[in-house]
Amino acid sequence: MAGKRIKSGLKETVHKYLFPKKKNPVSARKINFSYDKKKILRNFSFTARTSQIIAIVGRSGEGKSTFLNILSGSLTGGYSGKVAINGYGKVLAREDIGFVPQEISIVPDLNIEDNIVFFGSLYGLSRSRSIESGKELMKIMELDVPLSANPAELSGGQKVRLNIVVSFLHKPKVMILDEPFVGLDFYNRKLLWHFLEHQRNRRKTVVITTHMLTEAEIHSDRIVLLHRGRVFADGKLKDICRKLKTHFVLEMKMGSLNKRHKYDIANYCVEHNISLLDSFGSYKMFSVESAGQKNYFLKFLEKNDIKYEETGFREPTLDELFLKVKSV
């Protein structure tokens, strides 16, 4: 009717499809979240582009899962800041988001086909469209089991893969996975990484949390390292090395150290920005910035009659950089 106002929600939906915004698929600005008076996220900001796999890593309790719950809309309150998906709020962009939580979501009393139909209906998909999408994803995930099978008949890895299938039936543009590799063997982890890379190649944005640091280093386009609720480093391994001033690790075996030796080594390391990353018995691992810094350190040990045997000098892995973050 002429002159009748369109409801704001419908108006926004119509506007979204007629005039789509050209924004980053994921944008979060100044997110703050506290739990029981403890700051979990502190002015956390994050953006992601299309065709990227981003791994958010950090020690337990740094806020990784909390952020994914905020990003996916699972956590709707108790935080400050702004989150946008493709330039829109999470409510309006709901169909663009797919979220795989840590817990298995599939219904144990329903067979695979009924699970697919049920979860598809949550995204407004018809039965036929849900099954079509489910079969397609099962093929990609190499989940070769009949639709009539019950979840109890599946292995642990198959259940995880089915959990991912039912979460992405609606083919979202932004795919969010919270610790998807927990409990998976090497074969199932490889399948999942290949699936995520397949989605990236289809112009999807993939955001995950994981403790599988070496694999994240290989397969991710970006690594976002959280420390004390903030983004400590963002980029590839070399960017994190630069941030931590740790381009090499020096491994060695040392003889018995008296109190004076321990004091001298500790004092030298502080003065020359060398960190002791790991120590067990005679084994020591140090972080150094260059071969030159290593050579000066070895000369210092020799000058002070400290016995050692160099066993390794190489670039660090992401796991080893985590040891440096603990001391920052």
C-alpha positions as CSV (number, residue, x, y, z in Angstrom):
1,M,0.0,0.0,0.0
2,A,1.2,3.5,-0.8
3,G,2.7,5.3,2.1
4,K,3.1,2.2,4.3
5,R,6.5,1.9,5.9
6,I,8.5,-1.3,5.3
7,K,9.6,-3.0,8.5
8,S,13.2,-2.2,9.3
9,G,14.4,-5.9,9.3
10,L,12.8,-6.5,5.9
11,K,14.2,-3.2,4.6
12,E,17.7,-4.2,5.6
13,T,17.4,-7.6,4.0
14,V,16.2,-6.2,0.7
15,H,18.9,-3.6,0.8
16,K,21.6,-6.2,1.5
17,Y,20.8,-8.2,-1.7
18,L,20.1,-5.1,-3.9
19,F,23.2,-3.2,-2.8
20,P,25.8,-5.7,-1.4
21,K,28.6,-4.1,0.5
22,K,32.2,-4.8,-0.7
23,K,33.8,-5.4,2.7
24,N,36.2,-7.9,4.3
25,P,34.4,-11.2,4.9
26,V,35.3,-10.9,8.6
27,S,35.9,-7.8,10.7
28,A,36.1,-7.5,14.4
29,R,37.0,-4.2,16.1
30,K,38.0,-3.6,19.7
31,I,36.4,-6.7,21.2
32,N,36.6,-6.8,25.0
33,F,35.3,-9.7,27.1
34,S,35.7,-10.6,30.8
35,Y,34.7,-13.7,32.7
36,D,34.4,-13.7,36.5
37,K,36.3,-10.4,36.6
38,K,39.1,-11.8,34.5
39,K,39.9,-10.1,31.2
40,I,39.8,-12.7,28.4
41,L,39.9,-10.4,25.3
42,R,41.5,-6.9,25.4
43,N,40.8,-4.6,22.5
44,F,41.0,-7.5,20.1
45,S,40.8,-6.5,16.5
46,F,40.8,-8.9,13.5
47,T,40.1,-8.9,9.8
48,A,40.1,-11.7,7.2
49,R,40.0,-11.7,3.4
50,T,38.4,-14.0,0.9
51,S,40.3,-17.2,0.0
52,Q,42.3,-17.4,3.3
53,I,42.8,-20.0,6.0
54,I,43.6,-18.2,9.2
55,A,44.7,-20.1,12.3
56,I,44.2,-18.4,15.6
57,V,46.7,-19.9,18.1
58,G,47.8,-19.3,21.7
59,R,48.0,-21.0,25.0
60,S,44.9,-22.3,26.7
61,G,42.8,-19.5,28.3
62,E,44.0,-16.8,25.9
63,G,40.4,-16.3,24.5
64,K,40.6,-18.2,21.2
65,S,37.4,-20.1,21.6
66,T,35.7,-17.1,23.2
67,F,36.4,-15.1,20.1
68,L,35.1,-17.7,17.7
69,N,31.9,-18.0,19.8
70,I,31.5,-14.2,19.5
71,L,32.3,-14.3,15.8
72,S,29.8,-17.1,15.0
73,G,27.0,-15.6,17.1
74,S,27.0,-18.4,19.6
75,L,28.0,-15.8,22.3
76,T,25.5,-12.9,21.9
77,G,26.2,-10.7,24.9
78,G,28.6,-9.8,27.7
79,Y,31.2,-8.3,25.3
80,S,31.9,-4.9,23.8
81,G,33.1,-4.1,20.3
82,K,31.8,-4.6,16.8
83,V,31.7,-7.7,14.6
84,A,30.7,-7.7,10.9
85,I,30.4,-10.5,8.4
86,N,30.7,-9.2,4.8
87,G,30.0,-5.7,6.1
88,Y,26.8,-6.7,8.0
89,G,25.9,-7.6,11.5
90,K,25.8,-11.2,12.5
91,V,22.0,-11.5,12.5
92,L,21.7,-10.2,9.0
93,A,24.7,-12.3,7.8
94,R,23.5,-15.5,9.5
95,E,23.4,-17.5,6.3
96,D,27.0,-16.5,5.5
97,I,28.3,-18.1,8.7
98,G,29.1,-21.8,9.3
99,F,30.3,-22.8,12.8
100,V,31.8,-26.1,13.9
101,P,32.1,-26.1,17.8
102,Q,34.4,-28.3,19.7
103,E,31.6,-30.6,20.8
104,I,30.0,-33.1,18.4
105,S,26.6,-31.7,17.5
106,I,25.1,-34.6,15.5
107,V,22.0,-36.2,17.1
108,P,22.8,-39.8,18.2
109,D,19.2,-41.0,17.8
110,L,19.0,-40.0,14.1
111,N,20.7,-41.8,11.2
112,I,23.0,-39.8,8.9
113,E,20.3,-38.9,6.4
114,D,17.9,-37.6,9.1
115,N,20.8,-35.6,10.8
116,I,21.5,-34.0,7.4
117,V,17.8,-33.1,6.9
118,F,17.5,-31.8,10.4
119,F,20.5,-29.5,10.3
120,G,19.7,-28.4,6.8
121,S,16.2,-27.3,8.0
122,L,17.9,-25.0,10.6
123,Y,19.3,-23.1,7.6
124,G,16.1,-23.1,5.7
125,L,17.1,-25.9,3.2
126,S,14.5,-28.3,1.8
127,R,15.0,-32.0,2.4
128,S,16.2,-32.6,-1.2
129,R,18.6,-29.7,-1.1
130,S,20.0,-30.8,2.3
131,I,20.7,-34.3,1.1
132,E,22.2,-33.1,-2.2
133,S,24.6,-30.8,-0.3
134,G,25.3,-33.5,2.3
135,K,26.3,-36.0,-0.3
136,E,28.6,-33.5,-2.0
137,L,30.3,-32.6,1.3
138,M,30.6,-36.3,2.3
139,K,32.3,-37.1,-1.0
140,I,34.8,-34.3,-0.5
141,M,35.4,-35.4,3.1
142,E,35.8,-39.1,1.9
143,L,33.0,-40.1,4.3
144,D,32.1,-43.3,2.5
145,V,29.2,-44.6,4.7
146,P,25.6,-45.2,3.9
147,L,23.0,-42.5,4.8
148,S,21.1,-45.1,6.7
149,A,24.0,-45.6,9.2
150,N,23.6,-44.4,12.7
151,P,26.3,-42.2,14.4
152,A,27.1,-45.0,16.8
153,E,28.4,-47.0,13.9
154,L,31.0,-44.4,12.9
155,S,34.6,-44.1,14.2
156,G,35.7,-41.0,16.1
157,G,37.2,-39.4,13.0
158,Q,34.1,-40.1,10.9
159,K,31.9,-38.5,13.5
160,V,34.1,-35.3,13.4
161,R,33.8,-35.3,9.6
162,L,30.0,-35.7,9.8
163,N,29.9,-32.9,12.3
164,I,31.6,-30.7,9.8
165,V,29.3,-31.8,7.0
166,V,26.1,-30.9,8.9
167,S,27.6,-27.5,9.9
168,F,28.3,-26.4,6.3
169,L,25.3,-27.7,4.4
170,H,24.2,-24.2,3.6
171,K,27.6,-23.5,1.9
172,P,28.5,-20.5,4.0
173,K,31.1,-17.9,2.8
174,V,32.7,-17.8,6.2
175,M,33.6,-21.2,7.8
176,I,34.6,-21.1,11.5
177,L,36.0,-24.2,13.3
178,D,36.9,-24.4,17.0
179,E,39.7,-27.0,17.6
180,P,38.6,-29.3,14.8
181,F,41.7,-31.5,15.0
182,V,41.4,-32.6,18.7
183,G,41.5,-36.4,19.0
184,L,42.1,-36.9,15.2
185,D,44.9,-39.2,13.9
186,F,47.2,-38.1,11.1
187,Y,45.0,-39.5,8.4
188,N,41.9,-37.7,9.5
189,R,43.8,-34.5,10.1
190,K,45.1,-34.6,6.6
191,L,41.6,-35.1,5.2
192,L,40.4,-32.1,7.1
193,W,43.3,-29.9,6.0
194,H,42.6,-30.9,2.4
195,F,38.9,-30.1,2.8
196,L,39.7,-26.6,4.2
197,E,42.2,-26.0,1.4
198,H,39.5,-27.0,-1.1
199,Q,37.1,-24.5,0.5
200,R,39.7,-21.8,0.4
201,N,40.2,-22.5,-3.3
202,R,36.4,-21.9,-3.7
203,R,36.8,-18.4,-2.3
204,K,35.7,-19.2,1.2
205,T,37.2,-17.6,4.3
206,V,38.2,-20.2,6.9
207,V,39.0,-19.3,10.5
208,I,40.2,-22.0,12.9
209,T,41.7,-22.4,16.3
210,T,44.2,-25.2,16.8
211,H,47.1,-26.5,19.0
212,M,48.5,-28.3,16.0
213,L,51.1,-25.6,15.4
214,T,53.4,-27.2,13.0
215,E,50.5,-28.2,10.7
216,A,49.0,-24.7,11.0
217,E,52.3,-23.3,9.9
218,I,52.2,-25.4,6.8
219,H,48.6,-25.1,5.7
220,S,47.5,-21.7,6.9
221,D,47.8,-18.4,5.0
222,R,48.0,-16.5,8.2
223,I,48.7,-17.2,11.8
224,V,47.2,-14.9,14.5
225,L,49.0,-15.4,17.8
226,L,47.1,-14.4,20.9
227,H,48.9,-13.5,24.1
228,R,47.2,-12.1,27.2
229,G,44.0,-11.5,25.3
230,R,45.5,-9.4,22.5
231,V,47.0,-10.0,19.0
232,F,50.6,-10.4,19.7
233,A,51.7,-11.3,16.1
234,D,49.8,-11.7,12.8
235,G,51.3,-13.1,9.6
236,K,53.5,-16.0,8.5
237,L,56.1,-17.7,10.6
238,K,58.8,-15.2,9.5
239,D,56.7,-12.3,10.8
240,I,56.4,-14.0,14.2
241,C,60.1,-14.7,14.3
242,R,60.7,-11.0,13.6
243,K,58.3,-9.9,16.3
244,L,60.0,-12.1,18.8
245,K,63.5,-11.4,17.5
246,T,64.1,-15.2,17.3
247,H,65.4,-16.2,13.9
248,F,67.3,-19.2,15.1
249,V,67.4,-21.7,17.9
250,L,70.7,-23.0,19.4
251,E,70.6,-26.5,20.9
252,M,73.5,-27.8,23.1
253,K,74.5,-30.1,25.9
254,M,76.2,-28.4,28.9
255,G,78.3,-30.0,31.6
256,S,77.6,-29.5,35.3
257,L,77.0,-25.8,36.0
258,N,77.9,-24.3,39.4
259,K,76.0,-21.2,40.8
260,R,78.6,-18.8,39.3
261,H,78.2,-20.3,35.8
262,K,74.4,-20.1,36.0
263,Y,74.5,-16.5,37.1
264,D,77.0,-15.5,34.4
265,I,74.9,-17.3,31.6
266,A,71.7,-15.7,32.9
267,N,73.3,-12.2,33.0
268,Y,74.8,-12.6,29.6
269,C,71.5,-13.7,28.1
270,V,69.6,-10.7,29.6
271,E,72.2,-8.2,28.3
272,H,72.3,-9.7,24.8
273,N,68.6,-10.5,24.3
274,I,69.1,-14.3,24.3
275,S,66.4,-16.5,25.8
276,L,66.6,-19.9,27.4
277,L,63.6,-21.7,25.7
278,D,64.0,-25.1,27.2
279,S,66.1,-26.9,29.7
280,F,66.2,-30.5,30.9
281,G,69.2,-32.0,32.5
282,S,72.2,-31.2,30.3
283,Y,70.0,-30.2,27.3
284,K,69.5,-26.5,26.7
285,M,67.8,-24.6,23.9
286,F,68.4,-20.9,23.4
287,S,66.8,-18.3,21.0
288,V,69.2,-16.1,19.1
289,E,68.8,-13.5,16.4
290,S,71.8,-14.4,14.1
291,A,74.7,-16.6,13.5
292,G,77.0,-13.8,14.7
293,Q,75.1,-13.6,18.1
294,K,75.5,-17.4,18.4
295,N,79.3,-17.2,17.8
296,Y,79.7,-14.4,20.4
297,F,77.7,-16.5,22.9
298,L,79.9,-19.6,22.3
299,K,83.1,-17.5,22.8
300,F,81.6,-16.2,26.1
301,L,81.1,-19.8,27.3
302,E,84.6,-20.8,26.3
303,K,86.1,-17.7,28.0
304,N,84.4,-18.6,31.2
305,D,85.4,-22.3,30.9
306,I,81.9,-23.5,30.6
307,K,81.9,-26.9,28.8
308,Y,79.3,-27.4,26.1
309,E,78.6,-29.5,22.9
310,E,76.6,-27.8,20.2
311,T,73.9,-30.2,18.8
312,G,71.8,-28.0,16.6
313,F,71.5,-24.5,15.0
314,R,68.5,-23.9,12.8
315,E,65.3,-21.9,12.2
316,P,62.6,-22.3,14.9
317,T,59.3,-24.0,14.5
318,L,56.1,-22.4,15.6
319,D,55.9,-24.7,18.6
320,E,59.4,-23.5,19.7
321,L,58.4,-19.8,19.3
322,F,55.6,-20.5,21.7
323,L,58.3,-21.2,24.3
324,K,59.5,-17.6,23.8
325,V,56.1,-16.1,24.0
326,K,55.7,-17.5,27.5
327,S,58.6,-15.3,28.7
328,V,57.4,-12.1,27.0
